[in-house]
Amino acid sequence: MASRFTKDFFEGYQFIDVPKKNGKGTRRVLEYIGEWYGIGRSSKEHLRLKIRAACLTAVTLAAFLLSVLSRASVNLHQYAAIPAALILLPMIFLLMGAVSFLIAKEKWERRTYHSGYRRMKRGATGTTALFGISVIVSAVYTVISDSPAELVDYGYLAGMLIGTACSAALLASIRANPARVVQASKKK
């Protein structure tokens, strides 16, 4: 019996016998017969979506890194630093999904859909939520802090707001272009 990973990995594939080039015998080749996923847009619109996803992901990552690596007093307080640190988890999934989506073609196999577009959507959702929580906690900390807020604290908040806006825009872009089955399976 095959493992679950093997079963999931080869889902939608079937072996077919193909004649060898020399005409003597056949060889077994995997052929994808499952459903094909895609956005269902023209090539130009698909490219625009890829560029938009790449830019918004890059700005989100840059805003996160610049905010977290700054010398703001907010970074030193545990209640403000914990939500900011937790952003890293969905950010990793967002980056993995974005890279998979950017290198994928216009039609995706089931496996590519799950590892790319769906992962990018879930990563953007988690990143947006945690950015929002982090902004609220950091703003409250900045207001009620005993020490006066410095310019770097406001820069931190601005970076977190930019990260929130970019990840929310990416999520809105993904939701406006939902992936769906664009070609039915060829199962016999």
Buried (B, 14 or more C-beta within 10 A) or exposed (E): EEEEEEEEEBEBBBEEEEEEEEEEEEEEEEEBEBBBBBBBBEEEEBEBBBEBBBEBBEBBBBBBEBBBEBEBBBBEBEEBBEBBBBBEEBBEBBBBBBBBBBEBEBBBBBBBBBBBBBBBBBBBBBBBBBBBBBBBBBBEBBEEBEEEBEEBBEBBBBBBBBBBBBBBBBBEBBEEBEBEBBEEEEEE
